[in-house]
Structure formats: C-alpha cells, structure tokens
C-alpha cells in the first residue's frame, strides 16, 4: 500500500470514528457506509484535492455539512 493510500485509509477510519462519536447508535459498518457513500469520500480519493493531508476534524466538517445539507461546503 502506498503512503497516499494508507493516509486515505486512515482518514476513512477516522471519519467513521468521528461519526460514531457524534452518534453512539451507529455501528462501524453504518459509519463506514456513510463515509463511502459521500461526495466527501469521492473528493478524498482525488489526489489533486490533497484532502488526505488535512486533519480528520477538518475533513469531518465537510462530511458533516454534506450529511446535514446534502452538499459539500
């Protein structure tokens, strides 16, 4: 696994954990599904956005807004 892929994977795990912290009723599978089905995740995969270099809290703010409003920032 390349360093970029590892950073992206770590970010997905961190985002799912933050979702579960926010909503303790979520399972890991549900939280991961929310991340994987988000536009934020698609942006995370794009190397040009370099979102995987940002903090999990920063990226989570985009995910949270997307989940609340249906669109990214």
Secondary structure as the mmCIF struct_conf table of DSSP 4:
data_model
#
loop_
_struct_conf.conf_type_id
_struct_conf.id
_struct_conf.beg_label_comp_id
_struct_conf.beg_label_asym_id
_struct_conf.beg_label_seq_id
_struct_conf.end_label_comp_id
_struct_conf.end_label_asym_id
_struct_conf.end_label_seq_id
HELX_RH_AL_P HELX_RH_AL_P1 UNK A 3 UNK A 22
TURN_TY1_P TURN_TY1_P1 UNK A 24 UNK A 25
HELX_RH_AL_P HELX_RH_AL_P2 UNK A 28 UNK A 36
TURN_TY1_P TURN_TY1_P2 UNK A 37 UNK A 37
BEND BEND1 UNK A 38 UNK A 38
HELX_RH_AL_P HELX_RH_AL_P3 UNK A 39 UNK A 45
HELX_RH_3T_P HELX_RH_3T_P1 UNK A 47 UNK A 49
HELX_RH_3T_P HELX_RH_3T_P2 UNK A 51 UNK A 53
BEND BEND2 UNK A 54 UNK A 54
HELX_RH_AL_P HELX_RH_AL_P4 UNK A 56 UNK A 69
BEND BEND3 UNK A 70 UNK A 71
#
